[in-house]
C-alpha cells in the first residue's frame, strides 16, 4: 500500500507493507510493555496484538501485525532480538505461514431476516452462539479476507457489536 505523508512543505512517498511478526518471549512481568515500547519508539502503530501461552509455561508467543517500511521494520526486528526476554523473532513476510482470527459479533436478526443471516453463517462456517428475539451472537474464525467479507455481508443486517482477537500465526514447516 502506498501512502502519501506530508512533512512541512515536502510530500514524501512511503511504501508501507503489512508485517506479521511472531515473537517467542519469556513469560515475565513487563515483557509486553517493553516490546510495545520498542514499536512506539520507532513510530509504528500495532494494528493487532495477540499474546498467549505456549506448551512451555515459561514462554509466551506474541503475534503482532503492523505496517511499515521494510528497512526500518528490519531494524526493529533486530532490536527485538536483542531484548533479554525475547527468545525468537520471526517476520512472516518472507515465510510461509498459516493464520487465523476469531471474531464475535452481535447482529440484528428478526423473524424477517433471521433465515438469511443463518444461511450466510452456514456458507462461512460461522457458529451462532446466542439467540435472542431480535439479535444473534455469532462466532467466526478464518483469515482476514474471509472475516472482512463476512463482516461486510453482516453489516447489511446491522452489526451492533464486534470484538476481534487479532491475528495468530504459525510458521509452516516441512
N, CA and C atoms as an extended XYZ file, in Angstrom:
522
Properties=species:S:1:pos:R:3:atomname:S:1:resname:S:1:resid:I:1 pbc="F F F"
N         0.845       -1.155        0.000 N   UNK     1
C         0.000        0.000        0.000 CA  UNK     1
C         0.897        1.227        0.000 C   UNK     1
N         0.561        2.194       -0.806 N   UNK     2
C         1.347        3.409       -0.878 CA  UNK     2
C         0.558        4.521       -0.204 C   UNK     2
N         1.224        5.246        0.688 N   UNK     3
C         0.572        6.311        1.445 CA  UNK     3
C         1.360        7.595        1.261 C   UNK     3
N         0.661        8.700        1.084 N   UNK     4
C         1.324        9.986        0.945 CA  UNK     4
C         1.256       10.691        2.296 C   UNK     4
N         2.427       11.108        2.772 N   UNK     5
C         2.506       11.871        4.018 CA  UNK     5
C         3.165       13.198        3.717 C   UNK     5
N         2.727       14.223        4.393 N   UNK     6
C         3.372       15.500        4.162 CA  UNK     6
C         4.167       15.899        5.387 C   UNK     6
N         5.334       16.414        5.137 N   UNK     7
C         6.245       16.832        6.195 CA  UNK     7
C         6.684       18.247        5.843 C   UNK     7
N         6.088       19.224        6.516 N   UNK     8
C         6.339       20.611        6.142 CA  UNK     8
C         5.736       20.860        4.770 C   UNK     8
N         6.527       21.418        3.862 N   UNK     9
C         6.058       21.667        2.500 CA  UNK     9
C         6.405       20.530        1.549 C   UNK     9
N         7.098       19.505        2.064 N   UNK    10
C         7.549       18.420        1.202 CA  UNK    10
C         6.652       17.205        1.406 C   UNK    10
N         6.107       16.687        0.338 N   UNK    11
C         5.303       15.461        0.414 CA  UNK    11
C         6.227       14.284        0.134 C   UNK    11
N         6.257       13.351        1.077 N   UNK    12
C         7.106       12.179        0.928 CA  UNK    12
C         6.239       10.967        0.620 C   UNK    12
N         6.762       10.081       -0.184 N   UNK    13
C         6.046        8.870       -0.557 CA  UNK    13
C         6.684        7.679        0.141 C   UNK    13
N         5.895        6.951        0.925 N   UNK    14
C         6.387        5.776        1.636 CA  UNK    14
C         5.622        4.552        1.164 C   UNK    14
N         6.328        3.458        1.059 N   UNK    15
C         5.695        2.199        0.714 CA  UNK    15
C         5.593        1.378        1.993 C   UNK    15
N         4.397        1.308        2.582 N   UNK    16
C         4.201        0.603        3.834 CA  UNK    16
C         3.598       -0.760        3.569 C   UNK    16
N         4.331       -1.790        3.971 N   UNK    17
C         3.851       -3.167        3.853 CA  UNK    17
C         3.303       -3.611        5.186 C   UNK    17
N         2.418       -4.563        5.130 N   UNK    18
C         1.893       -5.175        6.334 CA  UNK    18
C         2.827       -6.293        6.759 C   UNK    18
N         3.143       -6.334        8.029 N   UNK    19
C         4.044       -7.351        8.555 CA  UNK    19
C         3.358       -8.107        9.685 C   UNK    19
N         3.491       -9.411        9.661 N   UNK    20
C         3.053      -10.252       10.765 CA  UNK    20
C         4.314      -10.772       11.428 C   UNK    20
N         4.487      -10.419       12.689 N   UNK    21
C         5.697      -10.779       13.421 CA  UNK    21
C         5.312      -11.683       14.585 C   UNK    21
N         6.000      -12.806       14.684 N   UNK    22
C         5.803      -13.749       15.779 CA  UNK    22
C         7.013      -13.644       16.704 C   UNK    22
N         6.745      -13.420       17.982 N   UNK    23
C         7.829      -13.238       18.946 CA  UNK    23
C         7.621      -14.224       20.093 C   UNK    23
N         8.573      -15.114       20.268 N   UNK    24
C         8.564      -16.038       21.403 CA  UNK    24
C         9.312      -15.344       22.535 C   UNK    24
N         8.645      -15.180       23.682 N   UNK    25
C         9.221      -14.425       24.792 CA  UNK    25
C         9.138      -15.225       26.084 C   UNK    25
N         9.988      -14.849       27.022 N   UNK    26
C         9.882      -15.416       28.357 CA  UNK    26
C         8.623      -14.846       29.003 C   UNK    26
N         7.910      -15.684       29.716 N   UNK    27
C         6.652      -15.288       30.330 CA  UNK    27
C         6.945      -14.557       31.638 C   UNK    27
N         7.311      -13.277       31.510 N   UNK    28
C         7.696      -12.471       32.672 CA  UNK    28
C         6.954      -11.140       32.664 C   UNK    28
N         6.850      -10.577       33.848 N   UNK    29
C         6.229       -9.268       34.026 CA  UNK    29
C         6.980       -8.200       33.229 C   UNK    29
N         6.258       -7.351       32.502 N   UNK    30
C         6.851       -6.215       31.803 CA  UNK    30
C         7.320       -6.463       30.391 C   UNK    30
N         7.319       -7.714       29.936 N   UNK    31
C         7.806       -8.016       28.581 CA  UNK    31
C         6.935       -7.328       27.530 C   UNK    31
N         5.624       -7.414       27.681 N   UNK    32
C         4.704       -6.795       26.725 CA  UNK    32
C         4.950       -5.292       26.645 C   UNK    32
N         5.134       -4.652       27.770 N   UNK    33
C         5.386       -3.203       27.798 CA  UNK    33
C         6.660       -2.844       27.053 C   UNK    33
N         7.722       -3.614       27.270 N   UNK    34
C         8.988       -3.326       26.594 CA  UNK    34
C         8.870       -3.499       25.080 C   UNK    34
N         8.167       -4.532       24.657 N   UNK    35
C         8.027       -4.773       23.216 CA  UNK    35
C         7.131       -3.716       22.573 C   UNK    35
N         6.023       -3.388       23.220 N   UNK    36
C         5.152       -2.330       22.687 CA  UNK    36
C         5.909       -1.000       22.642 C   UNK    36
N         6.729       -0.743       23.646 N   UNK    37
C         7.541        0.476       23.671 CA  UNK    37
C         8.538        0.538       22.533 C   UNK    37
N         9.066       -0.618       22.154 N   UNK    38
C        10.002       -0.685       21.036 CA  UNK    38
C         9.300       -0.221       19.747 C   UNK    38
N         8.062       -0.653       19.562 N   UNK    39
C         7.321       -0.258       18.362 CA  UNK    39
C         6.968        1.222       18.407 C   UNK    39
N         6.442        1.687       19.526 N   UNK    40
C         6.033        3.092       19.602 CA  UNK    40
C         7.240        4.017       19.504 C   UNK    40
N         8.369        3.595       20.045 N   UNK    41
C         9.591        4.394       19.956 CA  UNK    41
C        10.059        4.585       18.522 C   UNK    41
N         9.718        3.651       17.662 N   UNK    42
C        10.063        3.736       16.241 CA  UNK    42
C         8.946        4.346       15.398 C   UNK    42
N         7.848        4.722       16.043 N   UNK    43
C         6.744        5.360       15.316 CA  UNK    43
C         5.838        4.385       14.591 C   UNK    43
N         5.812        3.126       15.033 N   UNK    44
C         4.945        2.129       14.420 CA  UNK    44
C         3.712        1.912       15.269 C   UNK    44
N         2.581        1.884       14.629 N   UNK    45
C         1.353        1.512       15.313 CA  UNK    45
C         1.202       -0.007       15.231 C   UNK    45
N         0.731       -0.608       16.283 N   UNK    46
C         0.449       -2.040       16.263 CA  UNK    46
C        -1.019       -2.193       15.858 C   UNK    46
N        -1.256       -2.782       14.671 N   UNK    47
C        -2.625       -2.986       14.196 CA  UNK    47
C        -3.346       -4.013       15.057 C   UNK    47
N        -2.705       -5.172       15.285 N   UNK    48
C        -3.272       -6.182       16.176 CA  UNK    48
C        -2.150       -6.786       17.006 C   UNK    48
N        -2.526       -7.231       18.193 N   UNK    49
C        -1.582       -7.834       19.115 CA  UNK    49
C        -2.286       -8.976       19.814 C   UNK    49
N        -1.662      -10.136       19.785 N   UNK    50
C        -2.216      -11.304       20.448 CA  UNK    50
C        -1.100      -11.970       21.228 C   UNK    50
N        -1.370      -12.286       22.487 N   UNK    51
C        -0.376      -12.936       23.335 CA  UNK    51
C        -1.023      -14.131       24.003 C   UNK    51
N        -0.304      -15.244       24.009 N   UNK    52
C        -0.825      -16.433       24.678 CA  UNK    52
C         0.288      -17.380       25.060 C   UNK    52
N        -0.025      -18.296       25.965 N   UNK    53
C         0.975      -19.253       26.419 CA  UNK    53
C         1.324      -20.261       25.328 C   UNK    53
N         2.487      -20.894       25.493 N   UNK    54
C         2.913      -21.961       24.594 CA  UNK    54
C         2.871      -23.270       25.371 C   UNK    54
N         3.388      -24.331       24.787 N   UNK    55
C         3.461      -25.606       25.508 CA  UNK    55
C         4.347      -25.497       26.744 C   UNK    55
N         5.328      -24.627       26.662 N   UNK    56
C         6.230      -24.383       27.784 CA  UNK    56
C         5.639      -23.238       28.622 C   UNK    56
N         5.251      -23.482       29.878 N   UNK    57
C         4.624      -22.433       30.691 CA  UNK    57
C         5.537      -21.237       30.979 C   UNK    57
N         6.837      -21.374       30.740 N   UNK    58
C         7.741      -20.256       30.983 CA  UNK    58
C         7.871      -19.345       29.758 C   UNK    58
N         7.153      -19.672       28.662 N   UNK    59
C         7.239      -18.877       27.433 CA  UNK    59
C         5.847      -18.535       26.909 C   UNK    59
N         5.754      -17.389       26.254 N   UNK    60
C         4.525      -16.958       25.588 CA  UNK    60
C         4.860      -16.582       24.150 C   UNK    60
N         3.852      -16.640       23.286 N   UNK    61
C         4.036      -16.229       21.896 CA  UNK    61
C         3.190      -14.987       21.653 C   UNK    61
N         3.845      -13.968       21.103 N   UNK    62
C         3.160      -12.737       20.720 CA  UNK    62
C         3.064      -12.714       19.200 C   UNK    62
N         1.899      -12.384       18.693 N   UNK    63
C         1.745      -12.173       17.253 CA  UNK    63
C         1.347      -10.723       17.076 C   UNK    63
N         2.186       -9.979       16.362 N   UNK    64
C         1.957       -8.550       16.149 CA  UNK    64
C         1.802       -8.299       14.659 C   UNK    64
N         0.766       -7.549       14.292 N   UNK    65
C         0.580       -7.109       12.907 CA  UNK    65
C         0.776       -5.601       12.904 C   UNK    65
N         1.667       -5.146       12.040 N   UNK    66
C         1.971       -3.720       11.938 CA  UNK    66
C         2.234       -3.368       10.480 C   UNK    66
N         2.251       -2.106       10.191 N   UNK    67
C         2.578       -1.629        8.849 CA  UNK    67
C         3.835       -0.796        8.938 C   UNK    67
N         4.684       -0.934        7.946 N   UNK    68
C         5.880       -0.112        7.975 CA  UNK    68
C         6.817       -0.382        6.833 C   UNK    68
N         7.754        0.493        6.693 N   UNK    69
C         8.815        0.388        5.712 CA  UNK    69
C         9.665       -0.838        6.045 C   UNK    69
N         9.968       -1.640        5.043 N   UNK    70
C        10.737       -2.870        5.248 CA  UNK    70
C        12.062       -2.628        5.961 C   UNK    70
N        12.769       -1.597        5.570 N   UNK    71
C        14.092       -1.332        6.104 CA  UNK    71
C        14.035       -1.013        7.604 C   UNK    71
N        13.124       -0.141        7.979 N   UNK    72
C        13.006        0.250        9.376 CA  UNK    72
C        12.482       -0.918       10.207 C   UNK    72
N        11.531       -1.669        9.654 N   UNK    73
C        10.990       -2.805       10.396 CA  UNK    73
C        12.056       -3.880       10.597 C   UNK    73
N        12.972       -3.995        9.665 N   UNK    74
C        14.091       -4.928        9.825 CA  UNK    74
C        14.953       -4.518       11.016 C   UNK    74
N        15.158       -3.210       11.190 N   UNK    75
C        15.904       -2.708       12.343 CA  UNK    75
C        15.160       -3.003       13.648 C   UNK    75
N        13.846       -2.813       13.643 N   UNK    76
C        13.041       -3.106       14.831 CA  UNK    76
C        13.150       -4.589       15.181 C   UNK    76
N        13.087       -5.442       14.172 N   UNK    77
C        13.215       -6.885       14.393 CA  UNK    77
C        14.569       -7.209       15.022 C   UNK    77
N        15.615       -6.596       14.530 N   UNK    78
C        16.953       -6.834       15.102 CA  UNK    78
C        17.032       -6.353       16.549 C   UNK    78
N        16.396       -5.223       16.839 N   UNK    79
C        16.399       -4.718       18.212 CA  UNK    79
C        15.558       -5.611       19.134 C   UNK    79
N        14.465       -6.150       18.603 N   UNK    80
C        13.656       -7.085       19.393 CA  UNK    80
C        14.485       -8.304       19.776 C   UNK    80
N        15.268       -8.799       18.821 N   UNK    81
C        16.107       -9.976       19.076 CA  UNK    81
C        17.134       -9.722       20.171 C   UNK    81
N        17.512       -8.454       20.382 N   UNK    82
C        18.497       -8.117       21.408 CA  UNK    82
C        17.897       -8.008       22.809 C   UNK    82
N        16.570       -7.901       22.908 N   UNK    83
C        15.941       -7.789       24.227 CA  UNK    83
C        16.163       -9.069       25.018 C   UNK    83
N        16.452       -8.932       26.282 N   UNK    84
C        16.795      -10.066       27.143 CA  UNK    84
C        15.692      -11.124       27.182 C   UNK    84
N        14.437      -10.707       27.271 N   UNK    85
C        13.329      -11.654       27.438 CA  UNK    85
C        12.831      -12.255       26.124 C   UNK    85
N        13.405      -11.857       24.993 N   UNK    86
C        12.990      -12.371       23.689 CA  UNK    86
C        13.804      -13.609       23.349 C   UNK    86
N        13.096      -14.684       23.019 N   UNK    87
C        13.749      -15.947       22.676 CA  UNK    87
C        13.937      -16.067       21.167 C   UNK    87
N        12.896      -15.687       20.400 N   UNK    88
C        12.946      -15.833       18.935 CA  UNK    88
C        12.010      -14.822       18.290 C   UNK    88
N        12.412      -14.285       17.144 N   UNK    89
C        11.589      -13.351       16.374 CA  UNK    89
C        11.490      -13.865       14.951 C   UNK    89
N        10.269      -13.929       14.426 N   UNK    90
C        10.054      -14.306       13.022 CA  UNK    90
C         9.189      -13.244       12.362 C   UNK    90
N         9.666      -12.683       11.255 N   UNK    91
C         8.848      -11.804       10.426 CA  UNK    91
C         8.315      -12.677        9.310 C   UNK    91
N         7.034      -12.909        9.296 N   UNK    92
C         6.438      -13.857        8.365 CA  UNK    92
C         6.269      -13.319        6.945 C   UNK    92
N         6.762      -12.158        6.647 N   UNK    93
C         6.561      -11.625        5.293 CA  UNK    93
C         7.208      -12.489        4.224 C   UNK    93
N         8.343      -13.124        4.567 N   UNK    94
C         9.059      -13.924        3.571 CA  UNK    94
C         8.857      -15.423        3.752 C   UNK    94
N         8.153      -15.822        4.781 N   UNK    95
C         7.994      -17.239        5.073 CA  UNK    95
C         6.552      -17.674        4.859 C   UNK    95
N         6.391      -18.967        4.642 N   UNK    96
C         5.044      -19.497        4.553 CA  UNK    96
C         4.509      -19.689        5.959 C   UNK    96
N         3.269      -19.286        6.147 N   UNK    97
C         2.647      -19.436        7.449 CA  UNK    97
C         1.134      -19.554        7.281 C   UNK    97
N         0.499      -20.024        8.334 N   UNK    98
C        -0.963      -20.051        8.378 CA  UNK    98
C        -1.390      -19.084        9.464 C   UNK    98
N        -2.528      -18.447        9.259 N   UNK    99
C        -3.011      -17.520       10.273 CA  UNK    99
C        -4.527      -17.592       10.374 C   UNK    99
N        -5.019      -17.202       11.522 N   UNK   100
C        -6.446      -17.164       11.784 CA  UNK   100
C        -6.746      -16.028       12.742 C   UNK   100
N        -8.008      -15.624       12.725 N   UNK   101
C        -8.514      -14.624       13.654 CA  UNK   101
C        -9.881      -15.090       14.120 C   UNK   101
N       -10.202      -14.804       15.363 N   UNK   102
C       -11.519      -15.107       15.918 CA  UNK   102
C       -12.280      -13.802       16.082 C   UNK   102
N       -13.548      -13.817       15.652 N   UNK   103
C       -14.404      -12.644       15.791 CA  UNK   103
C       -15.718      -13.076       16.422 C   UNK   103
N       -16.164      -12.305       17.396 N   UNK   104
C       -17.502      -12.455       17.960 CA  UNK   104
C       -18.263      -11.191       17.600 C   UNK   104
N       -19.510      -11.359       17.137 N   UNK   105
C       -20.304      -10.188       16.794 CA  UNK   105
C       -21.765      -10.411       17.144 C   UNK   105
N       -22.446       -9.306       17.355 N   UNK   106
C       -23.882       -9.330       17.585 CA  UNK   106
C       -24.530       -8.599       16.416 C   UNK   106
N       -25.507       -9.255       15.796 N   UNK   107
C       -26.157       -8.688       14.613 CA  UNK   107
C       -27.670       -8.690       14.822 C   UNK   107
N       -28.327       -7.689       14.262 N   UNK   108
C       -29.791       -7.642       14.318 CA  UNK   108
C       -30.354       -8.753       13.446 C   UNK   108
N       -31.288       -9.495       14.002 N   UNK   109
C       -31.894      -10.590       13.242 CA  UNK   109
C       -33.285      -10.842       13.788 C   UNK   109
N       -34.282      -10.327       13.080 N   UNK   110
C       -35.665      -10.570       13.483 CA  UNK   110
C       -36.226      -11.715       12.656 C   UNK   110
N       -37.509      -11.978       12.814 N   UNK   111
C       -38.122      -13.115       12.105 CA  UNK   111
C       -38.062      -12.955       10.584 C   UNK   111
N       -37.945      -11.735       10.086 N   UNK   112
C       -37.920      -11.490        8.644 CA  UNK   112
C       -36.563      -11.839        8.015 C   UNK   112
N       -35.478      -11.589        8.738 N   UNK   113
C       -34.165      -11.787        8.113 CA  UNK   113
C       -33.322      -12.875        8.778 C   UNK   113
N       -33.833      -13.493        9.821 N   UNK   114
C       -33.056      -14.488       10.578 CA  UNK   114
C       -32.584      -15.648        9.698 C   UNK   114
N       -33.438      -16.151        8.834 N   UNK   115
C       -33.070      -17.280        7.970 CA  UNK   115
C       -31.927      -16.900        7.031 C   UNK   115
N       -31.955      -15.673        6.521 N   UNK   116
C       -30.891      -15.220        5.623 CA  UNK   116
C       -29.559      -15.092        6.370 C   UNK   116
N       -29.597      -14.547        7.584 N   UNK   117
C       -28.382      -14.439        8.400 CA  UNK   117
C       -27.828      -15.839        8.669 C   UNK   117
N       -28.696      -16.778        9.029 N   UNK   118
C       -28.273      -18.146        9.319 CA  UNK   118
C       -27.680      -18.818        8.082 C   UNK   118
N       -28.233      -18.544        6.919 N   UNK   119
C       -27.716      -19.126        5.674 CA  UNK   119
C       -26.302      -18.603        5.379 C   UNK   119
N       -26.095      -17.313        5.571 N   UNK   120
C       -24.763      -16.745        5.355 CA  UNK   120
C       -23.776      -17.345        6.364 C   UNK   120
N       -24.226      -17.523        7.600 N   UNK   121
C       -23.375      -18.150        8.616 CA  UNK   121
C       -22.970      -19.556        8.177 C   UNK   121
N       -23.901      -20.318        7.639 N   UNK   122
C       -23.588      -21.666        7.149 CA  UNK   122
C       -22.548      -21.631        6.042 C   UNK   122
N       -22.706      -20.722        5.108 N   UNK   123
C       -21.784      -20.618        3.985 CA  UNK   123
C       -20.366      -20.328        4.472 C   UNK   123
N       -20.238      -19.458        5.480 N   UNK   124
C       -18.930      -19.065        6.002 CA  UNK   124
C       -18.457      -19.941        7.162 C   UNK   124
N       -19.219      -20.966        7.483 N   UNK   125
C       -18.925      -21.858        8.609 CA  UNK   125
C       -18.811      -21.097        9.926 C   UNK   125
N       -19.639      -20.090       10.077 N   UNK   126
C       -19.716      -19.338       11.327 CA  UNK   126
C       -20.716      -20.047       12.238 C   UNK   126
N       -20.564      -19.856       13.542 N   UNK   127
C       -21.444      -20.500       14.509 CA  UNK   127
C       -22.300      -19.461       15.204 C   UNK   127
N       -23.569      -19.759       15.327 N   UNK   128
C       -24.450      -18.906       16.115 CA  UNK   128
C       -24.308      -19.382       17.554 C   UNK   128
N       -23.890      -18.487       18.441 N   UNK   129
C       -23.587      -18.878       19.809 CA  UNK   129
C       -24.592      -18.361       20.835 C   UNK   129
N       -25.484      -17.461       20.404 N   UNK   130
C       -26.540      -16.982       21.298 CA  UNK   130
C       -27.688      -16.467       20.449 C   UNK   130
N       -28.895      -16.810       20.864 N   UNK   131
C       -30.086      -16.391       20.129 CA  UNK   131
C       -30.980      -15.599       21.067 C   UNK   131
N       -31.334      -14.394       20.634 N   UNK   132
C       -32.281      -13.538       21.344 CA  UNK   132
C       -33.399      -13.194       20.359 C   UNK   132
N       -34.520      -12.678       20.832 N   UNK   133
C       -35.648      -12.411       19.922 CA  UNK   133
C       -35.303      -11.536       18.711 C   UNK   133
N       -34.424      -10.554       18.884 N   UNK   134
C       -34.112       -9.661       17.758 CA  UNK   134
C       -32.626       -9.590       17.441 C   UNK   134
N       -31.852      -10.493       18.036 N   UNK   135
C       -30.399      -10.451       17.839 CA  UNK   135
C       -29.814      -11.855       17.823 C   UNK   135
N       -28.695      -11.991       17.123 N   UNK   136
C       -27.919      -13.228       17.143 CA  UNK   136
C       -26.473      -12.882       17.480 C   UNK   136
N       -25.861      -13.703       18.306 N   UNK   137
C       -24.423      -13.587       18.543 CA  UNK   137
C       -23.753      -14.673       17.706 C   UNK   137
N       -22.693      -14.284       16.999 N   UNK   138
C       -22.061      -15.170       16.022 CA  UNK   138
C       -20.570      -15.235       16.296 C   UNK   138
N       -20.010      -16.427       16.097 N   UNK   139
C       -18.572      -16.658       16.207 CA  UNK   139
C       -18.070      -17.090       14.836 C   UNK   139
N       -16.976      -16.493       14.394 N   UNK   140
C       -16.376      -16.896       13.129 CA  UNK   140
C       -14.853      -16.847       13.263 C   UNK   140
N       -14.200      -17.838       12.678 N   UNK   141
C       -12.746      -17.838       12.615 CA  UNK   141
C       -12.341      -17.949       11.152 C   UNK   141
N       -11.177      -17.396       10.845 N   UNK   142
C       -10.686      -17.504        9.481 CA  UNK   142
C        -9.608      -16.486        9.209 C   UNK   142
N        -9.271      -16.392        7.944 N   UNK   143
C        -8.267      -15.416        7.512 CA  UNK   143
C        -8.891      -14.028        7.509 C   UNK   143
N        -8.044      -13.036        7.429 N   UNK   144
C        -8.528      -11.653        7.419 CA  UNK   144
C        -9.485      -11.404        6.251 C   UNK   144
N        -9.200      -11.979        5.107 N   UNK   145
C       -10.059      -11.812        3.936 CA  UNK   145
C       -11.440      -12.398        4.180 C   UNK   145
N       -11.483      -13.610        4.697 N   UNK   146
C       -12.762      -14.258        4.995 CA  UNK   146
C       -13.561      -13.447        6.011 C   UNK   146
N       -12.885      -13.001        7.065 N   UNK   147
C       -13.553      -12.222        8.111 CA  UNK   147
C       -14.118      -10.931        7.527 C   UNK   147
N       -13.333      -10.241        6.716 N   UNK   148
C       -13.780       -8.974        6.121 CA  UNK   148
C       -15.009       -9.169        5.247 C   UNK   148
N       -15.017      -10.224        4.432 N   UNK   149
C       -16.171      -10.490        3.566 CA  UNK   149
C       -17.412      -10.800        4.399 C   UNK   149
N       -17.231      -11.608        5.441 N   UNK   150
C       -18.354      -11.952        6.308 CA  UNK   150
C       -18.913      -10.711        7.000 C   UNK   150
N       -18.040       -9.884        7.552 N   UNK   151
C       -18.496       -8.671        8.235 CA  UNK   151
C       -19.205       -7.722        7.279 C   UNK   151
N       -18.721       -7.667        6.053 N   UNK   152
C       -19.366       -6.822        5.045 CA  UNK   152
C       -20.803       -7.285        4.782 C   UNK   152
N       -20.990       -8.593        4.691 N   UNK   153
C       -22.345       -9.120        4.479 CA  UNK   153
C       -23.228       -8.909        5.710 C   UNK   153
N       -22.670       -9.087        6.890 N   UNK   154
C       -23.442       -8.912        8.123 CA  UNK   154
C       -23.805       -7.450        8.362 C   UNK   154
N       -22.985       -6.552        7.838 N   UNK   155
C       -23.223       -5.126        8.014 CA  UNK   155
C       -24.575       -4.714        7.435 C   UNK   155
N       -25.021       -5.387        6.401 N   UNK   156
C       -26.319       -5.055        5.806 CA  UNK   156
C       -27.482       -5.350        6.751 C   UNK   156
N       -27.260       -6.227        7.735 N   UNK   157
C       -28.309       -6.543        8.708 CA  UNK   157
C       -28.217       -5.661        9.950 C   UNK   157
N       -27.082       -5.053       10.146 N   UNK   158
C       -26.871       -4.189       11.299 CA  UNK   158
C       -26.043       -4.854       12.382 C   UNK   158
N       -24.744       -4.650       12.311 N   UNK   159
C       -23.855       -5.163       13.350 CA  UNK   159
C       -23.962       -4.222       14.545 C   UNK   159
N       -24.300       -4.789       15.701 N   UNK   160
C       -24.464       -3.975       16.903 CA  UNK   160
C       -23.210       -3.938       17.760 C   UNK   160
N       -22.410       -4.983       17.688 N   UNK   161
C       -21.175       -5.023       18.463 CA  UNK   161
C       -20.244       -6.051       17.823 C   UNK   161
N       -18.944       -5.813       17.947 N   UNK   162
C       -17.964       -6.742       17.399 CA  UNK   162
C       -16.703       -6.699       18.257 C   UNK   162
N       -16.091       -7.845       18.440 N   UNK   163
C       -14.791       -7.929       19.095 CA  UNK   163
C       -13.935       -8.923       18.323 C   UNK   163
N       -12.658       -8.574       18.161 N   UNK   164
C       -11.743       -9.387       17.367 CA  UNK   164
C       -10.510       -9.725       18.191 C   UNK   164
N        -9.997      -10.924       18.004 N   UNK   165
C        -8.814      -11.342       18.743 CA  UNK   165
C        -7.541      -10.774       18.161 C   UNK   165
N        -7.529      -10.443       16.902 N   UNK   166
C        -6.283      -10.142       16.221 CA  UNK   166
C        -5.740      -11.446       15.667 C   UNK   166
N        -4.818      -11.319       14.761 N   UNK   167
C        -4.283      -12.483       14.062 CA  UNK   167
C        -3.354      -13.297       14.950 C   UNK   167
N        -3.471      -14.614       14.842 N   UNK   168
C        -2.464      -15.528       15.381 CA  UNK   168
C        -1.883      -16.263       14.179 C   UNK   168
N        -0.593      -16.547       14.231 N   UNK   169
C         0.077      -17.131       13.062 CA  UNK   169
C         1.047      -18.216       13.515 C   UNK   169
N         1.257      -19.161       12.626 N   UNK   170
C         2.157      -20.267       12.882 CA  UNK   170
C         2.916      -20.566       11.595 C   UNK   170
N         4.238      -20.686       11.710 N   UNK   171
C         5.064      -20.966       10.531 CA  UNK   171
C         4.763      -22.365       10.018 C   UNK   171
N         4.809      -22.506        8.700 N   UNK   172
C         4.703      -23.842        8.094 CA  UNK   172
C         6.096      -24.432        8.063 C   UNK   172
N         6.195      -25.684        8.470 N   UNK   173
C         7.489      -26.369        8.420 CA  UNK   173
C         7.328      -27.679        7.689 C   UNK   173
N         8.401      -28.116        7.065 N   UNK   174
C         8.362      -29.378        6.327 CA  UNK   174
C         9.086      -30.446        7.095 C   UNK   174
